[in-house]
Amino acid sequence: MLTKASKSPSKLGAQESFTLRYIEPGEYPLWDALVQSSPQGSVFGRSWWLNAVGNVRVLALFSRSEMIAGIPLYFETHFGIPVCTMPKLTQTWGIIMPPLEGKRVTATARETKILRAFAIALSRYKLFFQAFHPSLSNWLPFYWSGFRQTTRFTYVIDDLTDLNRVWNGISDKTRCEITKAQRAGLTVVPCAIEDVHRCECQSFLRQGRRPSHSESLLNGIHDSAKENDSGACFAVVDQKGTVHSACLLVWDRHRAYYLVGGAVSGLRTSGANSLGVWSAIQFVAQRSRAFDFAGSVIQSIEHFNRNFGAKQVPYNYVIKVPTLVQSCLQFAGKL
């Protein structure tokens, strides 16, 4: 089992040797630069996010002294068994690498070698669960190493440069909801993370569930996001100051995410949810290129997201578990 940095180089090509090891704290600026340049980079890969969500280490691939790829790893222990998984509220990780240049045949060969190196190393874990960024569709080297895949979906508005075009792409029903909320005097204002958590809990309660993450994790992410100018909370309030809905947004220059949100029970017909999302889109359009609804398999939420003109975007959820465990997870609806 891989428990510490590998010291031996992995030969991936006849003319290039690679070293796979965990990075040290002083190397995180290099890691952030890689995340910034990578098509698979997102706010969830930034070092401030990794520090906010728990004990995360980055396994990186080096060519000589150059960091050419990496993957964040997070571990939990269940019944004494280590599980390589993902922290709550982290949508995607996977292998992060710079854009691959040259002919397609050359770029694909190099990508396969990089992915193969990680797949071999990570196959030493009996239990592995990780969602790969939508821009990385190639999981074949992981398949060769005994991993399996299931497809998940999110909804994305991938171009925020023309908000008139975005508005025209929203369904008539949703635009009417937004207009209704505005005519009723509802406005969008900055709020505290406690308002977001309260609204989120009420939304989950209507479904007979609880949020899977803790309030302290949500608070930590919010505080770190604000410190790094990468997050903000907003609430939709009426003329009396009563909160109808609230949300937490996080972003980098690639993509903004509607990370957490919810509406107060009894006030859901005010149109506040629709107004809040439209205001969020307008806000992040000055900061990011795309708006990601952070996905949901719940039918009503999927319908709500789709009505904003967002397109369905698939991404790979890559796992490695014993067959019996996988069958149990599928039966329980976890996969």
N, C-alpha and C positions, 0 to 999 in steps of 0.2 A: 504493500500500500504506500502511496506517495504521501509522506508526512512532512517532508522538508525539501528544500531546494535541491534539485538534481545537479550533481557536479560534473557529470559526464556529458560531452557534446553528442547531439543526435545528428547523424549524417543523413541529410535529406537530398543531397545532390553530389555529383562527382566533383564539383568545383567549389562548393560552399558548405561550410560546417556551421551548425547551429547549436546553441546552448539553451536549454530549457531550465529556468529557475525562478523562484519567487523573488520579486523585487524588494529592495530595502526602502525605508521611509524617504531617504534622500533622493530616490529615483522617481518619486511621484510627479515632479515637474515634467520629466520625460514621458511618463505615462499620460498625463493630461494633454500634452502636445500630440501624442498619438491619437487619443480619443478625439481631439479637436479636428484632426485631419482625416479621420477614418469615416467611410460611409456607414460603418456599423456603430460609430460613436454616438452617444446620447448623454443626456444629463445623468442617467443612471450609472454611467461608467466613470463620472468625474470623481476625483479623489475625495472631494468634500462629501459627496453622496455616500461613498464607501465608508467613510468615517462615521457618518450619521446613522447608518442602518445596522452597524454592528461590527463584529470581528471578521473583516473581509481581507483576504490576501490576493494579490495579483500574480498569477503564474505567467511569466513572459518568455518569449522566444527572442534570442539575440543572435545576430550575425556579427561576429567579432564583438565590438562594443555597442553596436546599434540595436536598439529595441525595435523589432519588426512586427511583433504581434503580441497579444496577451489576452487573458481571460480572468475576470474576477471570480473568486471562489469563496463560498460561504458555507460554514459547516454547523450542523446541529447534531445532537446526540439523542437518539430515541431508543429506549430500552437497551442502552449500552452500545448501540450500533451507530457509528458515524455516518451521517447522511450529507452528501454534497448537494446543496439545494440553493434556493434564492431567498433573500430576505423579503418580508412582506412589503408591499407597495412598490417593488422593483419590477417593472414590466418586462424588460429584456436585457440580457447580457450577451453571452456567446463570445466567439472569437472576434477580437477587434484588431484590424490590420489596416495599413494605409491603402489608398487606391492602387490597384495592380496595373502596371503599365505594359506597353508592348503589344504584340500580336495576341489574339485571343488564345491561341494554342499555348503560347508562352505564359500568359497570365494565369490561365486555368491550371497549367502544370504546377506553377509556383503556389497557387492557392491550395491545391490538393496536397502538396508536400507540407505546407504549414498546418493545415487542418489535420493531416495524418499524424504529425508529431504530437499535437494536443490530444487527439483521440487515443493514441497508444498510451500516453501518460495517464489520462483520466479513466481509462478502462480498468485501472487497478482498483477503483472504487466499486463496491458492490451496489451502492445506491447513489444514483446521480440523477438530478433533475435540473434542467436549465432551459429557459426560453431564449432562442437566438433572435437577433435583430432581423426585421423583415428584409433588409438588404442582403442578408446572407442566406441564400436558398440552398447552397451546396452543403448537405450533411452526409454525403456518401462516405467520406473517410470514417465517420463515426459509425455508420452502418457496418463497414468492414470490421470494426473493432467491437462489435456486439451490442451497439446501442440501437434503440428504437426511436420512432418519431410519431408524434401526433400533431395535427395542424390546429392552431388557434387563430383567432381573428381579432383585429382591432378596426376602428373606423377613423379615417384620416382625411382632413382637408389639406391637400398637399401644396397649395399655392395661395398665400395670403397677400400677395402683392396688389391685388385688385379686389377691394372689399365690396364694390358694387357687383362684381361677378359672383362673389361668394353669396351676397344677399339674394341675388336673382336665382341662385341654385338651391336655396332653402325652399321647402315645401310650402304651399299656400297656407296649410293649417298651422304650421309653426310660425310663419310670419304673422298670422292673425293673433296667435298667442302673444308674441312679442309686442305687437301694437296694442293689444288689450291691456297688458301690464303697464305699458307706458301711459296710456290714457287714464288708468286708475291711479296714477301718481306714484307708481313704484320706481325706485331709483337704485342704482348700484353704488355701494360705498365700500371702502376698505374695512376689514373686520378683524377680529381676533381669531386665532386658531380654535379657541373653545367654541365659537359659534359654528365653525365648520364641523367639528366633532359632534356637537349636539344635533345638527341637521342630519349628518350621516347616520348617527345612531337611530334617529327616528325613521329614516328611510329603510334601514335594515330591519327595524322592529316590525314594520308593516309586512315584511316578508317572512317574519318569524325567525329571524337570524340576528346575529351580532357581527360587527366588523371583525375580520380575522386578525387585524393588527391592534396593538395596544395604543392607548392615548399617548403614552410617553414616547413611543416611536414616532407618532404623527407630530408631536411637539418638537422632537429633535430634528426631524426633516425640515419642518417649517423654519425653525431658528437658523439652521445651516443654510437653507435656501435663501433666506433674507440676507444673511451675512455675505453671501456670494452673488447678490443681485440676480438670483435665479428662481425666485418664487414670490408669491403674493397670495393673500386671502381676500375674497370679496363676498359681500352679502347683498341680497336684494331686500330692501326694506320698504315699508309703506310710509305714509305721511306721519304716522305716530312713532316711527322708529322700530316697529315690530319686524323682526327678521322672518322672512318667508322662505329663503333658501340661502345656501352659502357654499363656497367651493375653495379649494386650494389648487393653484396652478404652479407648475414648475417648468423650466425651460432652459434651453441653450439656443445657440444660433441655428441649429438644424431643425429642432422641433420643440413645440410646447405641448404639455400634457395636462389634461383635465384630471388631476391625480385623485382627488377626493371631493365628493359633493353630496348634497342631499337637500331635502325639502322638509319643512315643518308639517307634521300631520294636521289636517284640517285647513291648510292654506294652499293646497296643491293645485287648486283650480284657478289661482290668480294669474297664472302665466309666468310666475317668477323664475321657474327653472329655465324656460326658454329665453327669457330676457337675460338671465345670468350667463348662460352659455354664449349668447350673441355678444354680450359686453366683453366676455373673456376673449372671444375671437378677435374683437377689435383691439383689445389691450395688447395681446401678444403679437399682433400683426406688426407692431413696431419693434419687436424683439426677436422674432423667430420666423422661419420660412413656412412652417406647417403647423397644423393643429391636430393633435391626436387625442381622441376621446378615451384612450386607455382601455378600450374594449370591454365587452361583457357578453356572456352567453345567455343572459336573461332576456327573454323575448321582448318585453316592454322597453327595456333599456336599449336594446339593439334597434328597435323601431324608432325610438327618440333620436338616437345618434344619426341614423340613416336619413331622417327628415331634415337634417342640416346640410344635406348634399354631400356628406362625407362618403368616400368610397371604402369598400371592404378591402382590407389588406391582410393577407395570411402571413403567418410566421411559424417557424418550426419550434416545437417543444420537444427537446431531445432528452431521452431518459435511458437509464441502464438499471434494471432491477431484475431479480429472479422472476421467472415466469409466473409462479404462484402469487407473488406479491403484485405483479402487474395485473393479474386477473382480479385480485381483490380490490385494487384501486379503481379499475374500470367498473367493477360492480358497484362500488360506492360512489361512482360519478366523479372521481378525482382526476381522471384522465380523459 
